[in-house]
Each structure stands twice: as C-alpha cells, then as structure tokens.
C-alpha cells in the first residue's frame, strides 16, 4: 500500500469516493478516514487513506477498497459523530427470503413502496447462501441500491430487538431443531 500504488489506484476514479477494507469502514470518521470528495486532490486523498489504514491497524482485513460515492438521500446527521446519515436498510435473508428488514439508522416504522419491496425480494435471486445480509440505501433519485452484501457474521442488528431476531431465526430454520 505504497503512496505510488494508492495514487495509481485513485487514477481509476473521478470525483468522490469512499474508503473501507473488505469488512469494515470508518464512516463515523467521515472526513478523516472515510470520504474523499475529489480524488484529484491527491494530498487530501492520501491523508484520508493513511488515516483509515492507521486507525484500522491490525484490524485491516483484506486490503483497501475504494468505491465511487453514490449520491444518497440524506436524512440528517449522526447525533454523536455528526457525520451525514442516509436512508438505509439492512435485510437479513434465509435462503432467498427476507427474514427481517431493519431501518439502519432508527427504529421508525418502515414504509417501503411496492417497488422497494420488489427490489428487496429480487436482489438475492442468484445467492446460494443459506444466511446472509444485504444493505440497501436510497439514492437521491429515490431508487434503492445495494450497498453491500455480507455473510451476516459482522452485521449488527442496529437496535432491532435481539430476542425477536433470534425467535424469527429459530422459526425459519426448522432443520436446526431436528
């Protein structure tokens, strides 16, 4: 992860990007270790990337991931870190069926349109895993987009009732009771 190789990688992008490793980001450190508003500002880009690498330390997993920043529907600022927050949903799946849809940033009732529900139902059609998560976010144009998928091992419940989650999991994995 030399500066030279990082700069070469940054040249593949235009405009704003975000930084993470293969498992975690530092989105709560928005300006310091996550968001780069313009990759052509190499000095700032390297500052953010070095902050990310140094703060991840021994927990840096799989290397550096740079992703184009997608304009998302902003719903406010995080009360502690003051970083921007966006309309996001975490969906836990059993097979190709949603187990639970969680409003990522708050526990308000989820009001998804018919189109949104179709996106959530259709997203995992090719996924072969038994248990996994897909995080969705609402783009500024109103459409849901998949932000990332995971195997569910490091996906938090974002305040969703743990007992209710495990009860749903138990009900939907009948072979686990055999």
Secondary structure, DSSP 8 states (H G I E B T S, - for coil): --HHHHHHHHTT--S-EEEE-SS-B-GGGHHHHTEES-TT-HHHHHHHHHHHHHHHGGG--SS-EEEE---B-EEEE-TTT--EEE-EEEEEEETTEEEEEEESS--S-----HHHHHHHHHTTTT---SEEEEEEEEBTTS-EEEEEEE-SSS---TT--HHHHHHHHHHH-GGGG-
